[in-house]
Amino acid sequence: MPEGHTTHALAERLDRAFSGTVVSVSSPQGRFADGAALLDALVLVGASAWGKHLFVQFEGERWLNVHLGLIGKFSVMRHFVAPGPGAGSDTPPQTPGMPNGRVPVEGQVRLRLLNHTWVGDLRGPTVCAVVTPEKVDEIQARLGPDPLRPDADPDLALRRIMRSTKPIAELLMDQTVLAGVGNVYRCEVLFRHRVDPFRPGREIRPATWRAIWDDLTRLMPLGVAFGQILTMDDQVADALAEVADGSAAAHTEAVTGARLGDRFERRFYLYQRTGEPCRTCGSTVRTQLIAGRNLFWCGRCQRRR
């Protein structure tokens, strides 16, 4: 399942491509035809994310809410369509006889956004709906703090954790406790801080929670920048250096959302390494289903609370 860094990166791409322009909105697949009609030929004001929810604001107080779910993808790519004769920059591109403007449709596209330069295609989402500003507020109110948002309050998550008898591995996946963290970040950040994943939330020390939170605020922006989850110390150090010297920008621009970034080798401390030796102590990596996903952990390294 795409995690919160994917949604935030998508919001940034949509802003760069469509913000301030009139957008042609369609549903080539047909399953979102009514919703697309409500947004078609409106100015896209801007996009934002909270956890795994994407919010795209259009003029007239109309909002698009998207949740990618398990398999959803939302690609945003340049196509360089020039305006037709007499068309201004605020006129959606149209070509008689070719549906969805001038860009061919590939696969089952639930939603298409199109202007004269960019095309955004959404496939396989769990949620794709036109909502009111009140509904946006309602959705956001039930979500926990998001480490990628500057207005996030980590103490709100801590209060919810410390009231719970559920294991911390389950609480980290609860989007009402902490928004945007999925299974990969869950497994990896608990290992990075040697936290027992089965420790009840109310037994987690505040200092331990703060270390986890601070680590997420360091790691997740790298996911936004490179389009892939980075948790191993050597890769994190290299990625931070590239962000600092500006060279990461080229990788950020190249990621379209159609697939994972490939700047770094895909490897982790624990994730999907069942039965393999722990990279730190050599003990066997274990797995167990918690909160609907396979938790990976090291019983020897992870004993902290």
Secondary structure, 3 states (H helix, E strand, C coil): CCCHHHHHHHHHHHHHHHCCCEEEEECCCCCCHHHHHHHCCEEEEEEEEECCEEEEEECCCEEEEEECCCCCEEEEEECCCCCCCCCCCCCCCCCCCCCCCCCCCCCCCCEEEECCCEEEEEECCCEEEEECHHHHHHHHHCCCCCCCCCCCCHHHHHHHHHCCCCEHHHHCCCCCCCCCCCHHHHHHHHHHCCECCCCEHHHCCHHHHHHHHHHHHHHHHHHHHHCCCCCCHHHHHHHHHHHHHCCHHHHHHHCCCCCCCCCCCCCCCCCCCCCCECCCCCCECEEEEECCEEEEECCCCCCEC
